[in-house]
Amino acid sequence: MSTLFSRIIEGEIPGRFIWRDECCVAFLTIAPLRPGHTLVVPRAEVDEWTDADDELMAHLMVVARRIGAAQKAGFDAPRAGLVVAGFEVAHLHVHVFPTWTIDDFNFDGADHNPDPADLDAAASTLREALRTAGHTNQIPG
C-alpha cells in the first residue's frame, strides 16, 4: 500500500510543491511550525532515514540546504531549521523551516489549521527564492 507521501507525489492528493527532481520532491507541510515549513521527501518509499543509502541521504541534505537557503532569503530568517523525526508518516522526510529561535523547533506549536492562502503565498515565496538562486529547472510549473 502506498504511503500518504507517495500518494501526494503521484498527484492523488494535492500538495504545494516547491521542488521536483528524479530522486525527491519538496512540498509544504499542512501543519507548519513557521510559514514556509517544507518537507523534503524521496520518491522511493524508505521507512526512515537510517534505512536510506548514503547517496539518497546526501541528495536529500543537498536539497534541504538549498531550500533552507531559500527560506532564509524569502522570509528574512536568520536560520533554517532541519529535523528528521519520522513519526508522522512511515516514509522518510526531512522538515526544513525558517527559524528565529529554538522555540520554533517545538512541534506542539505547529499550526494545524493554516489559512490556505497563507500556504499558497509561502509556496510562491519559496519558488521565487529558489528561482533567484538558480534552481529554476527543479521548480514545478
N, C-alpha and C positions, 0 to 999 in steps of 0.2 A: 504494500500500500504506500502511496506517495505521501511524503511529509507535507505539512502546510506550506513550507517554503518552496518545495518542488512545484506545488500547485500554483503558487504565486509566480514562480519563474516561468512556468508553462502558460501563464495567462488565464488560468481557470479562476483565479481570484485576483482582483485588481491590486496593483501596487504602484507606488510613486517611485519609479526607477530613476536613479541618477547615474548609473554606471552599468555597462554590459561589456563583457569580453568573452573569449572562448572558455575561460576557466571559472569565472564567477560573475555575480551581479551585486549591485548595491541598491537598496531601496530604503525609504524612510520607514521607521517603525510606527505602529499605530498607538504606541504608548511611550512618547518621548520623555526623556529626562530633561532635555532642553530642546528648543527649536533647532531643527536640522539633524537630530539624532538619527543615524543611519546604521543599517545592518549590512555587513559585507558577508555574502553567502556563496559558498561554492555551488556550482551546478550539480556536482556529484553529491549524492546523499551520504555524507560522512557523519556518523553519530556525534562525535565530539573531537575536539582539537587534538587530543592525544592519539587518535586513530588516523589522523591525516599524515600523508607522507611529507617529507621535507620540502619538496618542490611546491606542493599546494600551499603549505603554511607560509612559505616565503612569498609566494604570489599574493596571498590574502593580506599579508602585512604590508607589501608594497602598495596595494590598492588602498588599504586602510590609511596609510601615511598620506597618500595623495588626497584622499577625502578629508582627512584631518586638517591638512594644509588649506584646503578649500573652505572648510568650516571656519577656521581661524580668520581667513580673509573675508569671507562672506558675512560673518556675524560679528566681526571685530572682537573675537575672543582671544584671550591671552594664551590659552592652551587648548589642546584637543585631547579628550579622554578616550581611553580604549579599555574595553572589558570583554573577556571571553568567559561567559558564565555557563551557558548550555543547559539551563534547567527548563526553560520555557518550551522549547521545541527540540526534539531529538534530531537535529540537523545542524551541524557546525555553523556558527555565525559569530561575527565579531561586531560588537557595539562600538561605534565611533560617534563622538558628540562634542560640540563646542563646550568648553567649561571655564568657569571663573573661579570656583573654589572646590575643595574636596567634598563639600556637601552635595555637589552636582552628581556624585557617584552613587548616591543613595536611591536605589530602585523603589523604595517606598514613596519617593516623591515624584514618580512618573505620572504624567498626565494621561489618564485612561479615557478621557473624553475630549481629545483635542478638536478644535474647530477645523473642518476640512479645508477651509480657505487658508488657514494658517499653515497647514501641511503643504498645500499647493505652493504657497509663497516660499516656504523653506526649500522645497524641491527646486523651484526656479532659481533661487539664490545660489544653491549649490551647483546646479548645472552651469550657471553663468560663471561662477568662480572656477569651475573645472575647465570650461572653455578658455577662460583667460589664462589658465595655467598650461594650456596646450594639449588638453586631453579630449578634444572635440570628437575624435573617432570612437571613443568609448561611451559617449553620451547618447542615450536613446532619443530617437526622433522627437 
